[in-house]
């Protein structure tokens, strides 16, 4: 009986201590409340910041500028697409140099859209124009044949 009384007293003391701790924790303000209390903290957002931070996935041409009017939908010939982070960018650039030496009339676009590096060429208004260019490129570079496809994209006019 003596042991049960000791256990009862210990449990009573523990429950009182836990209750007191939980009251203390719930009475504490959050870190945000603490920072904002008694201060004049303000967040001032510059005009147009949200607009500048929005994601823009329009391709960047090899001259480093974004070309043409935005929103022109057309077609390009995709010559390369790979997600190997070690080699894809260099391979895309190497293929770009080879193709551009043979077809200087087309603009080239090496772009990264996670997780792929892609090489696309041309700015074609119609799918038929893009298909004809794709056939010319396939004849000039038969080893690229399996990767060459016509894709819809924003184009520069």
C-alpha positions in Angstrom: 0.0 0.0 0.0 2.8 2.3 0.7 4.2 1.9 -2.9 0.8 2.7 -4.4 0.6 5.9 -2.4 4.1 7.0 -3.6 3.1 6.3 -7.2 -0.1 8.3 -6.8 1.8 11.3 -5.3 4.4 11.2 -8.1 1.7 11.1 -10.8 -0.1 14.0 -9.2 3.0 16.1 -9.1 3.9 15.2 -12.7 0.4 16.1 -14.0 0.5 19.5 -12.2 3.9 20.2 -13.6 2.8 19.3 -17.2 -0.3 21.4 -16.9 1.7 24.4 -15.7 4.2 24.0 -18.6 1.4 23.8 -21.2 -0.1 27.0 -19.8 3.3 28.7 -20.2 3.7 27.6 -23.8 0.3 28.7 -24.9 0.7 32.1 -23.3 3.9 32.8 -25.3 3.5 34.9 -28.5 4.7 33.6 -31.8 8.0 34.9 -33.2 6.0 37.0 -35.7 3.9 38.6 -33.0 7.0 39.3 -31.0 8.7 41.1 -33.9 5.6 43.0 -34.9 4.7 44.1 -31.3 6.0 47.6 -30.3 7.6 48.3 -33.7 6.9 50.0 -36.9 8.1 47.2 -39.2 6.6 47.7 -42.7 7.0 45.7 -45.9 7.2 48.0 -48.8 7.0 46.4 -52.2 8.3 48.4 -55.2 5.8 49.1 -57.9 6.0 46.4 -60.6 8.0 43.9 -58.5 5.4 41.1 -58.9 5.5 41.6 -62.7 9.3 41.3 -62.8 9.3 38.2 -60.7 6.8 36.3 -62.7 8.4 33.4 -64.7 9.1 34.1 -68.3 9.9 31.0 -70.4 10.3 32.8 -73.7 13.5 31.6 -75.4 16.6 33.6 -75.4 18.4 33.7 -78.8 22.1 33.3 -79.2 22.6 37.1 -79.2 21.3 37.1 -75.6 18.1 39.1 -76.3 14.5 38.1 -76.3 13.4 38.6 -79.8 10.3 39.4 -81.6 6.8 40.2 -80.5 5.5 38.0 -77.7 2.7 35.6 -78.3 3.3 34.7 -81.9 2.6 31.0 -82.1 4.4 29.1 -84.9 6.7 26.2 -85.4 10.4 25.3 -84.9 12.5 22.3 -85.7 13.8 20.6 -82.6 17.1 18.9 -83.2 18.1 18.0 -79.7 16.6 17.4 -76.3 18.4 15.8 -73.3 18.3 15.9 -69.5 21.9 14.7 -68.8 23.1 17.6 -66.7 26.7 16.9 -67.4 26.7 16.8 -71.2 23.5 18.1 -72.5 24.4 21.8 -72.7 27.7 21.2 -74.5 26.1 18.7 -76.9 23.3 21.2 -77.7 25.9 23.9 -78.4 28.1 21.6 -80.6 25.1 20.6 -82.7 24.1 24.2 -82.9 27.5 25.1 -84.4 27.3 22.3 -86.9 23.8 23.0 -88.1 24.3 26.8 -88.2 27.4 26.4 -90.4 25.3 24.5 -92.9 22.0 26.5 -92.5 22.9 30.1 -91.6 19.4 31.3 -92.8 17.8 29.8 -89.6 18.0 31.3 -86.1 19.0 28.9 -83.4 17.7 28.6 -79.9 19.5 26.7 -77.2 17.2 26.7 -74.2 16.9 25.1 -70.8 13.4 24.2 -69.5 13.9 22.0 -66.5 15.2 19.3 -66.7 15.9 19.4 -70.5 18.4 21.3 -72.7 16.9 21.7 -76.1 18.1 23.0 -79.5 15.5 24.4 -81.8 16.0 26.2 -85.1 13.9 28.4 -87.3 10.8 30.6 -86.9 8.1 29.2 -89.2 4.6 30.4 -89.5 3.2 27.1 -90.8 3.8 23.5 -90.0 4.5 22.8 -93.7 7.4 25.3 -93.8 8.9 23.7 -90.6 8.4 20.1 -92.0 10.3 21.1 -95.2 13.1 22.6 -93.2 13.2 19.4 -91.0 13.6 17.3 -94.1 16.4 19.4 -95.4 18.2 19.1 -92.0 17.6 15.4 -91.9 19.2 15.0 -95.4 22.2 17.1 -94.3 22.6 15.4 -90.9 21.2 11.8 -91.2 22.6 11.0 -87.7 20.3 13.5 -86.2 17.3 12.0 -87.9 15.7 10.2 -84.9 15.7 13.4 -82.8 14.5 15.9 -85.4 10.8 16.9 -85.0 8.6 19.8 -85.6 7.3 21.5 -82.5 4.9 24.3 -81.8 6.5 27.3 -80.1 6.5 31.0 -79.7 8.3 32.4 -82.7 10.1 35.7 -83.5 8.8 37.4 -86.6 
